[in-house]
Structure formats: C-alpha cells, structure tokens
C-alpha cells in the first residue's frame, strides 16, 4: 500500500513538472516572440524613417533645383521680352524710313530755283553734294550758255543722292532685321521679307529708268500701286502684328519647356 501511494505522488509531481515546463516554454516563447516582434518593428521603423529622410532630402534637392530652374527661365524670359520690345520699336522705325526713302525719288520733287542763281551761287549750293570734278567743270563751262542742261544735270544729281540715301536706309533696315532675327516671330519675318522684296522691285524700276527723268507714266502707275501695298503691309499688317505680340499678357509662357508660345 505504501509503494502505491509513493508512486502516485511521484506521478503527480511529474505531471506538475511537465505542466510547469510547458507553461515556462509557452511564456519563454511568448517573450522571445515579443522581443523578436519588437526588434523587427523597430528595425522596420528605422528603415522606414531612414527612407523617409532620404526621400525628403531628395525632394528638397529637387525642389531647390526646380526653384533655380524656374527663376532662371523667368529671368531669361524677362530679358527676352524686354529686348524684343526694343528691337521691334527700332525695326519698325527702320522699315518706315526705308519705305519713305524708297518712295521719295518718285514723289513731288522740290529743287532750289537754280534759274535765277549766279554761277557762284550754284557752285556754293552743290559743293555739299561731293560732285565729281568733271560735273563741276561742265557747269562752269555751260552755265551761261546752256543753263537748262546744267540745271537738268544738277537735278539728276539730287535724284541720285535721294536714291543713294534710299539704298542706305534699306541696307540698315535689312541688316538690323537679320542681326536680330532670333527675336522676330515667323509671321513678322515673312512680312518683312515681303516688304524688302517689294522695295527691291522699286529699286529695279529706278535703276532701269536711269533716274526720275527717265520714268514713264506706266512706271509711275506701278509705283503708286506699290505705295498702296506698302500702306497695307506696314501700317495695317506689320504694325498690328507687332502691337499684338508686344501687348501685355499676349505671351503664354510655359516654364516646363522654356518656350514662350505666341497665342494665335
């Protein structure tokens, strides 16, 4: 009977030990799992925070670069528009002068009244024209006997000087246009080339006729037609288009592609 009781106690002790061992194992496993979980959470949080900080730094750099690029483009655009305003003003003036001097030789002619001049007065008057010696010699020799022919020659010289001034203005206008063509829109470029082309056609008429005295009625009719075309091209089309391009708010500037597009 004693042995049976002892064995029962031993069995009960063994069961308690097993139970305690299981409980201890469960608790230990829970602690270990909790520690591992906390470690992984902390590690993930650290990696996440590290990535966020890295991303924030990258974003800050991108933002600063974008600001710099925006300011640079804005400055470039401001300089471009200011320079364009200055160029268009000068270009329009030079085109007007080129047109005016181109037509001038074919307009109403006003000359000094050489008929009542003495020879000395005539020579003093024409000295500023930088005439060739042979022309001055011709006037000296023929003034008294063939005054009409002398006056005709002097007037031809005046006409030629007008034509020279016309060519000079045309060259200045064209040179200025091509020097600044980067700032000129395609529409105005096409319009100006058309104007310069018509000016050349008028020059050809002048050179073919050999001066105003050789111009026929048909030539003058052509010149008057050109005048009407110039009025339309310069004062209606060119002026209107330039005003439109220079108007405040006319430009739709896209800072993403650095291009200032003109609204149509």
C-alpha angles and dihedrals in degrees: 000000000000093000092051092052091048093051091050091053091049091050091049090049090050092051091051091050091050091048091049090047091051092047091047090048092050092047092046091048091049091050091047092047090047091050092047090047092050091047092050092045091050091046092049091046090050092049091045093049090046091053091046091052091047091049091047090052091049090047091050091051092048090048093051091047090049090050091050092047091047093050091046093051092045091052092047091049092049091051091046094053094044091050091045090055091053094045095049092050093051094040093053091049092050092048090051091051092047090052094045094050091043091058096036097083089057097047131083108316122223120188133170112269095256092169091082096038123111118230091257092050091050093050091048090050097050098040089089090060093070093231125187116262091243091059092050090047090051091053092046091052099042107031097099098037103033106022094152092060091046092052090048090053092047091051090050088054091052089050091049091051089052089051092049090051089049092054090047092054091046092052092048092050094047094045092050090049094052093042090058101031091122089070095046120094120236092248094054092042090057092046094050093049088053091051093049090048091056091047089055090051090055090049089054090054090051095047092044092053093046094231139327095302091062096050115116128215089255091054091051089051089055091049091053089051089051089051091057090048091050091051089054096042098044108030100031107029106023097039093045093048094047091049090050094051093047096046116118112264093012093119121079099203117198109200091189093069099022093236128128106214120200114228113237 
